[in-house]
Amino acid sequence: MKETVSTTNLFDLRRKIALIPGASRGIGEEIANLLAEQGAHVIVSSRKLEDCESVARGIREAGGSAEAYPCHVGRLDDIKGVFQHIRSIHGRLDILVSNAAANPYFGHILDTGLSSFEKTVEVNLRGYFFMSVEAGKLMREHGGGAIVSTASVNALQPGDKQGIYSITKAAVVNMTRAFAKE
Ligand SMILES: NC(=O)c1ccc[n+]([C@@H]2O[C@H](COP(=O)([O-])OP(=O)(O)OC[C@H]3O[C@@H](n4cnc5c(N)ncnc54)[C@H](OP(=O)(O)O)[C@@H]3O)[C@@H](O)[C@H]2O)c1
């Protein structure tokens, strides 16, 4: 008998593969739990494999499907690595939720140091960008997918003493539109 996907549950994610950078704690962990509850196989990712293993284990113990894979989104080699893994093990990606972010500097915008600037841009901008590029290429091969990027209310109104972070979050909003457009 031909299997049909229920149309009554619009959030049915069975058979979907989801990658979530920044899922080892906080908002990302909750996103991972939620996608797994809806049936997706979740790849829990962040810099620290042990923390990701713990979240993935929790999902499996709750009856879901999950694995852990380490990736520093500020490192292009790490991004290539996680996508090579996904290609070889799963052959496809349906959902990317870019959630990992850095906010290393709280202070007056005129005192922003180069290393804080570079760290924030490296993770929040370059990381999100190349994650989306690699995800888009893989999704295109299999008829599409969904890319969700966590921005912030600071994208719309700069947070007090959070200048460079707010700037990168505003860029994430435009980046999401740019990827959607093309
Ligand atoms: N919390 C808020 O009030 C708030 C408000 C607005 C927007 N946001 C946004 O929501 C998202 C999640 O925030 P959160 O508060 O839940 O963050 P969080 O608790 O600080 O967690 C950050 C997550 O990102 C990972 N991460 C950090 N740097 C990384 C890197 N270079 N490469 C890969 N993973 C990295 C961390 O794991 P590792 O340390 O293991 O890498 C962790 O899993 C962020 O995009 C943030 O900007 C948060």
The ligand as a MOL file (V3000), in Angstrom:
LIG
                    3D

  0  0  0     0  0            999 V3000
M  V30 BEGIN CTAB
M  V30 COUNTS 48 52 0 0 0
M  V30 BEGIN ATOM
M  V30 1 N 19.0480 34.3560 24.5770 0
M  V30 2 C 18.4580 35.4460 24.1110 0
M  V30 3 O 17.9060 36.2670 24.8870 0
M  V30 4 C 18.4390 35.7420 22.6360 0
M  V30 5 C 17.7350 36.8350 22.1600 0
M  V30 6 C 17.6920 37.0840 20.7930 0
M  V30 7 C 18.3560 36.2380 19.9170 0
M  V30 8 N 19.0690 35.2020 20.3950 0 CHG=1
M  V30 9 C 19.7540 34.3570 19.4330 0
M  V30 10 O 19.2950 33.0190 19.6220 0
M  V30 11 C 20.3490 32.1100 19.3230 0
M  V30 12 C 20.5750 31.1910 20.5220 0
M  V30 13 O 20.8030 31.9700 21.6630 0
M  V30 14 P 20.9980 31.3190 23.1110 0
M  V30 15 O 20.8490 32.4050 24.1060 0
M  V30 16 O 20.1630 30.0930 23.2200 0 CHG=-1
M  V30 17 O 22.5630 30.9450 23.0300 0
M  V30 18 P 23.4980 30.1430 24.0410 0
M  V30 19 O 22.7100 29.5710 25.1840 0
M  V30 20 O 24.6870 30.9990 24.3300 0
M  V30 21 O 23.9630 28.9100 23.1190 0
M  V30 22 C 24.7380 29.1600 21.9900 0
M  V30 23 C 24.8540 27.8880 21.2110 0
M  V30 24 O 25.7050 28.1340 20.0930 0
M  V30 25 C 26.8510 27.2820 20.1540 0
M  V30 26 N 27.9760 28.0090 19.6000 0
M  V30 27 C 28.5390 29.1720 20.0440 0
M  V30 28 N 29.5450 29.5360 19.2360 0
M  V30 29 C 29.6160 28.5860 18.2710 0
M  V30 30 C 30.4440 28.4100 17.1400 0
M  V30 31 N 31.4270 29.2560 16.8310 0
M  V30 32 N 30.2280 27.3260 16.3430 0
M  V30 33 C 29.2410 26.4520 16.6210 0
M  V30 34 N 28.4330 26.5640 17.6830 0
M  V30 35 C 28.6180 27.6230 18.4940 0
M  V30 36 C 26.9860 26.9020 21.6370 0
M  V30 37 O 27.6360 25.6730 21.8650 0
M  V30 38 P 29.2350 25.4990 22.0160 0
M  V30 39 O 29.6620 26.4230 23.1070 0
M  V30 40 O 29.4080 24.0490 22.3330 0
M  V30 41 O 29.8110 25.8240 20.6720 0
M  V30 42 C 25.5050 26.7700 22.0010 0
M  V30 43 O 24.9970 25.5400 21.5560 0
M  V30 44 C 21.5650 32.9700 18.9630 0
M  V30 45 O 21.6030 33.1020 17.5550 0
M  V30 46 C 21.2560 34.2960 19.6170 0
M  V30 47 O 21.9070 35.3610 18.9590 0
M  V30 48 C 19.1160 34.9200 21.7360 0
M  V30 END ATOM
M  V30 BEGIN BOND
M  V30 1 1 1 2
M  V30 2 2 2 3
M  V30 3 1 2 4
M  V30 4 1 4 5
M  V30 5 2 4 48
M  V30 6 2 5 6
M  V30 7 1 6 7
M  V30 8 2 7 8
M  V30 9 1 8 9
M  V30 10 1 8 48
M  V30 11 1 9 10
M  V30 12 1 9 46
M  V30 13 1 10 11
M  V30 14 1 11 12
M  V30 15 1 11 44
M  V30 16 1 12 13
M  V30 17 1 13 14
M  V30 18 2 14 15
M  V30 19 1 14 16
M  V30 20 1 14 17
M  V30 21 1 17 18
M  V30 22 2 18 19
M  V30 23 1 18 20
M  V30 24 1 18 21
M  V30 25 1 21 22
M  V30 26 1 22 23
M  V30 27 1 23 24
M  V30 28 1 23 42
M  V30 29 1 24 25
M  V30 30 1 25 26
M  V30 31 1 25 36
M  V30 32 1 26 27
M  V30 33 1 26 35
M  V30 34 2 27 28
M  V30 35 1 28 29
M  V30 36 1 29 30
M  V30 37 2 29 35
M  V30 38 1 30 31
M  V30 39 2 30 32
M  V30 40 1 32 33
M  V30 41 2 33 34
M  V30 42 1 34 35
M  V30 43 1 36 37
M  V30 44 1 36 42
M  V30 45 1 37 38
M  V30 46 2 38 39
M  V30 47 1 38 40
M  V30 48 1 38 41
M  V30 49 1 42 43
M  V30 50 1 44 45
M  V30 51 1 44 46
M  V30 52 1 46 47
M  V30 END BOND
M  V30 END CTAB
M  END
